[in-house]
Amino acid sequence: MELSMMLDYSGDPRRAADEAAALEAAGLDAVWVAEAWGFDSPTIMGYLAARTERMRIGSAILNVYSRTPALIAQTAAGLDAMSGGRAMLGLGASGPQVVEGWHGKPYDKPIGRTRETVELCRRIWRRETIDHHGITDMPLPPAKGGRHGKPLKMLTRPVRPSVPVYVASLGPANVAMTAEIADGWLPTLFLPEKADAVWGGPLAEGAARRAPELGPLQVVAGGLLAIGEDAAAVRELARPQIALYVGGMGAAGKNFYNDLAVAYGYEEEARKIQELYLSGRKRDAAAAVPDEFCELMTLCGPAGYVRERVEAFRAAGVTMLNVTPVGPEPARLIETVKSWL
């Protein structure tokens, strides 16, 4: 099992990147950079490439609507070149609120778009001449307004013939597609003790169609990390995040994370969290998050207990433990957990 962390993008991105780079010496294997509707992630990833030597750098996530497949492939290849072959491409459909509200694009065909983007990226990295017509047309045909386009191949030569592609997915069909075509999976709100009941079937379905040359599916999941006799209290910091996702990421009936909480068995709690959050009562929504949800999604407590949580994630199939260290000594936390992996 490897160890990674999610970059904190809520504050000063340069300071956060510097702090993440400093953890390379403590044993951190990778860092993931979110984008949402804040700073773009490729700029920050390029800065991290210059500040680090060993750790891998991934997007988590680039959505498949706001950039063309060709631009996504170029971005990943550029980062891979600047980092000396350390890039990871995290992709996903994001959600209707971000895609339609921020990017002004219709939220249609999320699974088909993701599949097509992965296929085109891999073809582009192999420097194939692209003549593709599906959701995306390359080149644009005359019937859609094209006049001068012709099939092209990537001008520069990528450092590697393929950049590892990780897909963020939650729904059964999307998870099955991820297990079929992606190098890795980026689930959100991952509870190791409940994951198999929710995703075991779709993962097996996709794995049955998976090409052998892809190797085993890599799984990236984890949560807040704090070690100490009083560290269990840090779990409380997970409440606002869970409430945001379960309650605020979409309208009623159109929230993938709320659906996931229901699938985990928190049906009544998920309904209450969403009602409170959408009515503006965010603190009450956070307070309504079940204690068990906070505990299973985090790694907070005495050393022996945290080590048990690490093993729970490993037993659930996690191959890269993605943590957010909390406390004054993040390097010590990373070193400790790394020694257990």
N, C-alpha and C positions, 0 to 999 in steps of 0.2 A: 504494500500500500504506500502511495505517495502522499505528500502533504502540500496543500495549497491554501491560499487565502483570497478573499474577495476584497478588492481595493475599496476603501471608503471614499465615495465620490461626492459626499454631501458638503464637504468643506473645501479647503485649499487642495486642489489636485496635485500640485507640485510637492507640497509637504507630504501628502499621503503616499505619493510615488516614492519619495526619498525614504520614507519610513519602511515601505515594503521592500525596497532594494536593500536596506540595511539588514533585513531578515534573511537574505540569501546566505550569509555566513552562518546563521543559526540552523540552517538545514532546510529552509523552505524550497520546495521543488518548483512551484509555479505560482503565478498571480493572475487573477481574473479581473478584467476591467469592465464594469457595467457602463451603459450609455443612457438608457431610458429616454428622458427628454431634457437631460442636462448636457454637460460637456460631451463631445464626441469621444469615443474610446480610442480610435486609431492614433490620434495625436498623443494621448497619454501613453499608449503602448509603445509608440516610437521613442518617447522620452525614457521609458523603462528599459527599452532595448539598449540605449546608450549608457544607462546607469548600472547595468547588471552584466554578468558574464556567463552564468550557468542556468539560472532559473528560466523556465518557459513562461511565455506571456500569451494570455488568451483573451478574446473578447467574450463577454457574457452579458448581453448578446448583441450582435448586429441583426437587426430585423430584415426580413427578406422583401420588404416593400419599398423602403426609402432609398435603397441603392440598387442598381441593376446587378444581375449576377456577374457580369464582366467586371464591374467596379469592385464588387466584393472579392472576386478572385485576385484582382490587381492589388487591393489593399492587403490581403493576406500574404501574397507573394512578396510585396514590398517589405512588410514587417519581418517576414522570414529571412529576407536578404539582409536587412539591417541588424537582425539579432543573431545572424549566423546559424539559422535553422532551428530557432526556438519558438516559432509561432504556433498558436493553436487558434483555430477559427470556431468560435461559438456562434451558432446561428439559431434563429427562432422566428416565429410569427409575431411575437409580441402580443398585443391585444387591440381590439377595435378602438378603444379610447385614445391610445397613443397613435395608432396608424391613421385613423381618420381625423382625430382632433389635432394632432401635432404635425403630421406629415401630409395631411390632405389627400390621402389615397384610400380608395375603397378597400375594405377588409374582406377580400374574397379569396377563395381557394387556398387557405393557409397551408394545408398539407401538400397539395400539388405544387405550390410555389416553393416550399422548402425542398421537396424532392428534386425539383428541376434545378434549383440553385446549387444543390450539392453536386448533381450530375454535371452541370456546366462548369462549375469551379474545377472539378477534377479534370475535365477535358481541356480546359484552358491551361491549367498547370502542366499538362502533358504536351502543350503547344500544338494541339490539334487545330486545324482550320475549322472554324465553327460555322456551320450552316444548320441552324436549328430553328424549328418553328413549333411553338407550343404556347404556353402562357406568355413567354418571352419570345420575340422574333429576333434572330441574329442571322443575316441583316434584316432591316425593316423592309417588308415587301411593298411593291407599288400599290397594292390594294389597301394598304394602311398608311399611305402617304410617303413611302420610301422612294427616293429618286437616285441617290448616288452610292448607296451602300453596297459593299461586296463582302463575301466571307473573308474573315481575317483570322490570324493566329497571333498569340501573344508576342510582342516585339522583343521583349527581354527574356532571358533564360532564368527560370526560377532556380533557387538554391537547391530545392528538393522537388522531385516529381509530384509530390502530393503533400499538402499541409493537413494535419489531423483535423477532422471536422467533428465538432461536438454539437448536438442539437438539443435545445431546450424544449421539452414537450411534457404534457400532462395527461391529455385525453387518451383513451385506449387506442384509437386509430393512429394518432400521432406518435404515441410511444411504440407501437408495433412498427411503424415506418422507421423510427429512429433505430430500433434494434436490428432492422434489416439493412440499412444503408450507411449509418453513421459510424465513425470511429469511437465516439463516446456520447454519453447522455448527461444532460444537465437538468435534473429534476429540481423543482422548487418545493419548499415546505416538506422535505423528506423525513418521514418518521420510520426508522428502520424496522421497528417491530410490526408496523402495519403495511409496509411497502409491498410485500409479496401478495397480500390479499387484494390490493388495489391494482397492481401492475404486473403481477406474475404471469397472468394469461397473455396480455399483449406482448410482453417481453419474449415469452416462449414462441408466440406466433411469428414475431419478426425474426427471431433467431433461426427459425426453421427455413427462412428464405435468405438468410445471410450468406454472402459470398465467403468462402473459406479464407481467401487472401486478406480479408479485413481483420482476421483474428478476433479474439474475444472483445465484446463491447466493454468499453471503459465507463465507469460510473463515478460522477463527481458529486459529492453531497457532504453535508456537515452542518455546523452551526456555531453559535457563540462558544468560546473556549475560556474557561477560568478554572484555576486549580487552587484549592485552599479549603480550610475547614469551614469558612463562611462563604465560599464561592457559589453555593447554590442560589444565593440571592440574586446573582447576575442573570439568572433565567428570566427575571422580570423584565429585562431589557428586550426580550424577544416579543413581549406582548404587543407593543405598538406596530412592529413589523407584521406580525401575524394578522392583527386587526386590519392593517392597511390592505393586505392582499385579500384576505377572506371577506372583508367588508367593503373595501373601496375600489378594488380593481375591476370596475365594470358595474353595469346596472343590474338590478334584480333579474335573475334568470339568464344573465349574460356574463357570469363571472366564473372563469375556469377554476380559480383557487377556492371559491366557495363550494363548487361542485366537488373538489378534492376533499375538503373538510367533511362534507356529507359522506363521501365514500369511505373516509376514515372512521365513520361512526358518530360524528359530532353534528348530526342533522339539526337538532333544536338549537344548539349553541351557534352553529353557522348562520341560521336564520336570524337569531337575535343580534349577533355581531354585525351583520349586514344592515339590519334595520337601524341600529344605533349609529353606525358609521355614516350611512347615507343621510341621516337626519342631522348630521353635524356633531353628534355626541361621541367624539373620537376617544376620549378618555374612558367613557363607559363601555365603548366597544372593546377597548383593550382589556378592561377589567373582566369582560365576559369571556375572554379566551380561556379555555380549560387549562388548569394547572398541568394536567398530563401532556397536553399539546406542547406547552413550553418545555417541559422536562425532556420529552422524547426527541425534540428537535435541537437540543443543545448538549454541550459537554461541560457541565459546570458542577463542581463539587470537590470533595477531597480526592487526592491523587488516585487512590484505589478505585473509587467510583468512576472517575473520568476514564480510567483505563478500561473499565467495563463498558463504558459507552463507546469507546473506540472499537472494541471488539464487536459490539452490537452492529455498528455501521459496517464493519468488515464482513460479518456474517450475512448482512443484507445485500452483499455484492458490491459494496463501494470499493473502488480501486484507488481513488484519490480523495482523501479526507480534506474537505474545504472548510477551514475554520476562520473565525474572527476573534483573535486574541483580545481579551479585555483585561486591563490592569496596567500598572506602571512598568512592567517588565515583559513586553511581548516576546523578546528574544528568548528569555528563559522558558516561556510557555512553549514556544516552537521547538526549542532544543529538547524539552522534556517529552513532548508528544512524539517527536521524530525518533527518539530513542526507543519508543514502544513499537514502531511500525515494522 
